[in-house]
Amino acid sequence: MTELPRLLPHPIPALHPLAEYAVDGRRKAQYEDMKHALQVPWMGVVTMAYAHYPNFFDTLWQGLKPLVQSALFVEQAQALRRFTEDAVAALAPPPLQPRLQALGYAPRELAQVGETIEVFSHGNFPYLLIATLTRFLLEGGRMQGSGEVLPFTGRHTAHASAPLVLMEPHHADAPTRALYEDLKATLGLPFVNTDYRALARWPSYFALAWADLRPVVRSAAHEAICAAVHAQALQTVSRILPNPGGLDSARLLEAATRDAPVAEVVQMARLFQWLLPGLVTNVAFFRQQLIPST
């Protein structure tokens, strides 16, 4: 298999994600196009960080769009999800439903928490494959798949009865802000991912969920799952996925040089490709917590 070690950049590079509310015109249209193609309700921080580099982002999305709409891409994202969730189930996360019910959570509220987790359980894997492919190409990789694709038809998106509501740090009370600081320190990241901010909409739920996950993060078992997810994603992008958009390392690197020093773009790509295996592992843990015990 192609070598691409899982690598956390030191120091952590500065990030400049272009938030959805801050874009208009052509960039806003691209964001909506990407969300529609991926069948997700939010732009990942990873792709918003890519968008800070306009030539790089334009070239990347031109090549990605026909790929992410292919049946094989959808199948591989779903397979990677199953692989991750099966591995996390072996960690045996403690059940959370009884504790939430004791706090007064009604079935409807529990369902909404579960639906929010499902949104990210579905949507994070396309973003993980995109991040892996992007770093792979920036570091000289070459896709092996053919240019022929069978488009995916239909819907694979997750259903949510309520829109995503993000608990931003300036919205939160002191305990939630402290939890965010603990989360960033534990995960070694300078920001709080969308997933966590969406789940912190229910502060009492998220405090319990994070308290169970926190001692697991960076354990040998957790790291083993992250490494396996990384390897599986790399195998997928380097050996399995087709290349209908003609994604090419040289063309992507040339586009990046028109925006910034290549090393800056590569370090940014490395950070997201490092953190996403951990993120999908953590979201799978949250999902497992809410599965009723038998």
C-alpha positions as CSV (number, residue, x, y, z in Angstrom):
1,M,0.0,0.0,0.0
2,T,1.1,3.6,-0.7
3,E,3.0,5.1,2.3
4,L,1.4,8.2,3.9
5,P,2.1,8.1,7.6
6,R,-0.5,9.6,9.9
7,L,1.1,12.9,10.9
8,L,0.1,15.7,13.2
9,P,2.0,18.8,12.1
10,H,4.2,20.6,14.7
11,P,3.6,23.4,15.2
12,I,-0.2,23.3,14.4
13,P,-0.5,25.5,11.2
14,A,-2.7,28.6,11.2
15,L,-6.1,27.9,9.7
16,H,-8.3,30.4,7.8
17,P,-11.6,28.6,7.2
18,L,-14.1,30.7,5.2
19,A,-17.4,30.3,7.1
20,E,-20.6,29.7,5.2
21,Y,-22.1,32.9,6.5
22,A,-19.1,34.9,5.3
23,V,-19.1,33.9,1.6
24,D,-21.3,35.1,-1.3
25,G,-21.4,35.0,-5.1
26,R,-19.4,32.3,-6.7
27,R,-17.9,30.9,-3.5
28,K,-21.4,30.6,-1.9
29,A,-22.6,28.8,-5.0
30,Q,-19.6,26.4,-4.8
31,Y,-20.4,25.7,-1.1
32,E,-24.1,24.9,-2.0
33,D,-22.9,22.7,-4.9
34,M,-20.6,20.8,-2.6
35,K,-23.2,20.2,0.1
36,H,-25.7,19.1,-2.6
37,A,-23.1,16.7,-4.2
38,L,-22.1,15.2,-0.8
39,Q,-25.8,15.2,0.5
40,V,-24.8,16.9,3.7
41,P,-26.3,19.9,5.5
42,W,-23.0,21.6,6.5
43,M,-19.7,22.6,5.0
44,G,-16.9,20.8,6.9
45,V,-14.2,22.9,8.5
46,V,-11.8,21.0,6.3
47,T,-13.3,22.2,3.0
48,M,-13.9,25.7,4.4
49,A,-10.1,25.8,5.2
50,Y,-9.4,24.7,1.7
51,A,-11.5,27.5,0.3
52,H,-9.1,30.1,1.8
53,Y,-6.8,29.1,-1.1
54,P,-9.0,30.0,-4.1
55,N,-7.1,28.5,-7.0
56,F,-6.4,25.3,-5.0
57,F,-10.0,25.0,-4.0
58,D,-11.4,25.6,-7.5
59,T,-9.0,23.0,-9.0
60,L,-9.8,20.5,-6.3
61,W,-13.6,20.8,-6.5
62,Q,-13.5,20.6,-10.3
63,G,-11.9,17.2,-10.0
64,L,-13.8,16.1,-6.9
65,K,-17.4,16.7,-8.0
66,P,-17.8,13.9,-10.5
67,L,-16.0,11.5,-8.1
68,V,-18.1,12.2,-5.0
69,Q,-21.3,11.7,-7.0
70,S,-20.2,8.3,-8.2
71,A,-21.7,5.1,-6.8
72,L,-18.3,3.7,-5.9
73,F,-17.4,6.8,-3.8
74,V,-20.7,6.5,-1.9
75,E,-20.2,2.7,-1.4
76,Q,-16.7,3.2,-0.1
77,A,-17.7,6.0,2.3
78,Q,-20.4,3.7,3.7
79,A,-18.0,0.8,3.9
80,L,-15.5,3.0,5.9
81,R,-18.3,3.9,8.2
82,R,-19.2,0.3,8.9
83,F,-15.5,-0.5,9.5
84,T,-15.2,2.3,12.0
85,E,-18.4,1.6,13.9
86,D,-17.6,-2.1,14.2
87,A,-14.2,-1.2,15.6
88,V,-15.6,1.3,18.1
89,A,-18.3,-1.2,19.3
90,A,-15.5,-3.3,20.7
91,L,-14.6,-0.4,23.0
92,A,-18.0,-1.1,24.7
93,P,-18.9,2.6,25.4
94,P,-21.1,2.8,28.6
95,P,-24.8,3.2,27.8
96,L,-26.0,6.8,28.1
97,Q,-29.8,6.6,27.6
98,P,-30.6,5.6,31.2
99,R,-28.6,8.5,32.6
100,L,-30.3,11.0,30.2
101,Q,-33.7,9.6,31.0
102,A,-33.0,10.1,34.7
103,L,-32.2,13.8,34.0
104,G,-35.6,14.1,32.3
105,Y,-34.8,13.6,28.6
106,A,-38.0,12.6,26.8
107,P,-38.0,10.2,23.8
108,R,-38.3,13.0,21.4
109,E,-35.2,14.7,22.8
110,L,-33.2,11.5,22.7
111,A,-34.3,11.0,19.1
112,Q,-33.1,14.5,18.1
113,V,-29.7,13.9,19.7
114,G,-29.5,10.6,17.8
115,E,-30.5,12.2,14.6
116,T,-27.8,14.9,15.0
117,I,-25.2,12.1,15.6
118,E,-26.5,10.4,12.5
119,V,-26.0,13.5,10.4
120,F,-22.3,13.4,11.2
121,S,-22.0,9.7,11.2
122,H,-23.1,9.9,7.5
123,G,-21.4,13.0,6.4
124,N,-18.0,12.8,8.0
125,F,-16.8,9.9,5.9
126,P,-17.0,11.7,2.6
127,Y,-15.1,14.5,4.2
128,L,-12.5,12.0,5.5
129,L,-12.0,10.5,2.0
130,I,-11.7,14.0,0.5
131,A,-9.1,15.0,3.2
132,T,-7.1,11.8,2.6
133,L,-7.2,12.2,-1.2
134,T,-6.2,15.8,-1.0
135,R,-3.1,15.2,1.2
136,F,-2.3,12.1,-1.0
137,L,-2.2,14.3,-4.1
138,L,-0.4,17.2,-2.5
139,E,2.4,14.8,-1.5
140,G,2.8,13.4,-5.0
141,G,0.3,10.5,-4.9
142,R,-1.3,9.2,-8.1
143,M,-4.8,7.7,-8.2
144,Q,-4.9,4.2,-9.7
145,G,-8.6,4.0,-10.5
146,S,-10.0,4.4,-14.0
147,G,-11.9,7.5,-15.2
148,E,-15.1,5.6,-15.8
149,V,-17.8,5.9,-13.1
150,L,-21.4,4.8,-12.5
151,P,-23.2,7.8,-11.0
152,F,-25.0,7.3,-7.8
153,T,-28.8,7.9,-8.1
154,G,-31.1,8.5,-5.2
155,R,-30.6,9.7,-1.7
156,H,-28.1,8.4,0.9
157,T,-28.3,11.4,3.2
158,A,-29.2,11.3,6.9
159,H,-32.6,12.5,8.1
160,A,-32.9,15.0,10.8
161,S,-36.2,16.4,12.0
162,A,-34.5,19.6,13.3
163,P,-31.8,21.8,11.7
164,L,-28.3,21.8,13.1
165,V,-27.9,24.4,15.8
166,L,-24.3,25.1,16.8
167,M,-23.4,26.1,20.3
168,E,-20.6,28.6,19.6
169,P,-18.3,29.5,22.5
170,H,-19.8,33.0,22.8
171,H,-23.2,31.4,23.1
172,A,-22.2,29.0,25.8
173,D,-22.2,29.2,29.6
174,A,-19.0,28.9,31.6
175,P,-19.2,25.1,32.1
176,T,-19.6,24.5,28.3
177,R,-16.8,26.9,27.5
178,A,-14.6,25.0,30.0
179,L,-15.6,21.7,28.4
180,Y,-14.6,23.2,25.0
181,E,-11.1,24.1,26.4
182,D,-10.7,20.7,27.8
183,L,-11.8,19.1,24.5
184,K,-9.3,21.1,22.5
185,A,-6.5,20.3,25.0
186,T,-7.3,16.6,25.1
187,L,-7.6,16.3,21.3
188,G,-4.6,18.6,20.6
189,L,-6.6,20.9,18.3
190,P,-6.9,24.7,18.1
191,F,-10.7,24.7,17.4
192,V,-13.9,22.8,18.3
193,N,-15.3,20.8,15.4
194,T,-18.8,21.4,14.1
195,D,-19.9,18.0,15.4
196,Y,-19.1,18.9,19.0
197,R,-20.7,22.3,18.8
198,A,-23.8,20.8,17.4
199,L,-24.1,18.2,20.1
200,A,-23.4,20.8,22.8
201,R,-26.8,22.2,21.9
202,W,-27.8,19.8,24.7
203,P,-25.2,20.8,27.3
204,S,-26.1,18.2,29.9
205,Y,-26.0,15.4,27.3
206,F,-22.7,16.5,25.9
207,A,-21.1,16.8,29.3
208,L,-21.9,13.2,30.1
209,A,-20.9,12.0,26.6
210,W,-17.6,13.7,26.7
211,A,-16.9,12.5,30.3
212,D,-17.2,8.9,29.0
213,L,-15.1,9.5,25.9
214,R,-12.4,11.6,27.4
215,P,-10.4,8.8,29.2
216,V,-10.6,6.7,26.0
217,V,-9.1,9.4,23.7
218,R,-5.4,8.8,23.0
219,S,-5.6,5.3,24.7
220,A,-3.8,2.5,22.8
221,A,-7.2,1.1,21.7
222,H,-8.4,4.5,20.4
223,E,-5.1,5.1,18.6
224,A,-5.3,1.7,17.0
225,I,-8.7,2.4,15.6
226,C,-7.6,5.8,14.3
227,A,-4.6,4.2,12.6
228,A,-6.7,1.5,11.1
229,V,-9.2,4.1,9.8
230,H,-6.4,6.1,8.3
231,A,-5.0,3.1,6.6
232,Q,-8.4,2.0,5.2
233,A,-9.0,5.6,3.9
234,L,-5.6,5.7,2.2
235,Q,-6.1,2.3,0.6
236,T,-9.5,3.5,-0.7
237,V,-8.2,6.7,-2.3
238,S,-5.0,5.3,-3.7
239,R,-6.2,1.9,-5.0
240,I,-10.0,1.8,-5.3
241,L,-11.6,5.1,-6.2
242,P,-12.1,6.1,-9.8
243,N,-10.8,9.4,-11.2
244,P,-13.5,10.8,-13.5
245,G,-12.4,14.4,-12.8
246,G,-8.8,13.8,-13.8
247,L,-7.4,14.7,-10.3
248,D,-3.7,15.2,-10.7
249,S,-0.9,15.9,-8.2
250,A,1.0,18.3,-10.5
251,R,-2.1,20.3,-11.4
252,L,-3.2,20.6,-7.8
253,L,0.3,21.6,-6.6
254,E,0.5,24.2,-9.3
255,A,-2.8,25.7,-8.3
256,A,-1.7,25.8,-4.7
257,T,1.5,27.7,-5.6
258,R,-0.7,30.5,-7.0
259,D,-2.2,31.0,-3.5
260,A,0.5,30.4,-0.9
261,P,3.8,28.6,-0.3
262,V,3.1,24.9,-1.0
263,A,4.4,23.9,2.4
264,E,1.7,26.0,4.1
265,V,-1.1,24.2,2.1
266,V,0.5,20.8,2.7
267,Q,0.6,21.4,6.5
268,M,-3.0,22.5,6.5
269,A,-4.0,19.3,4.6
270,R,-1.9,17.1,6.9
271,L,-3.7,18.5,10.0
272,F,-7.2,17.7,8.7
273,Q,-6.1,14.3,7.4
274,W,-4.7,13.6,10.8
275,L,-7.7,14.7,12.9
276,L,-10.6,13.2,10.8
277,P,-9.9,9.6,11.8
278,G,-10.1,10.6,15.4
279,L,-13.3,12.6,14.8
280,V,-15.1,9.7,13.1
281,T,-14.0,7.4,15.9
282,N,-15.3,9.8,18.5
283,V,-18.7,10.3,16.7
284,A,-19.0,6.5,16.4
285,F,-18.4,6.3,20.2
286,F,-21.2,8.9,20.8
287,R,-23.5,6.8,18.5
288,Q,-22.7,3.6,20.4
289,Q,-23.5,5.3,23.7
290,L,-27.1,5.8,22.7
291,I,-27.7,2.3,21.4
292,P,-30.1,0.7,23.9
293,S,-28.5,-2.0,26.0
294,T,-30.1,-5.5,25.7
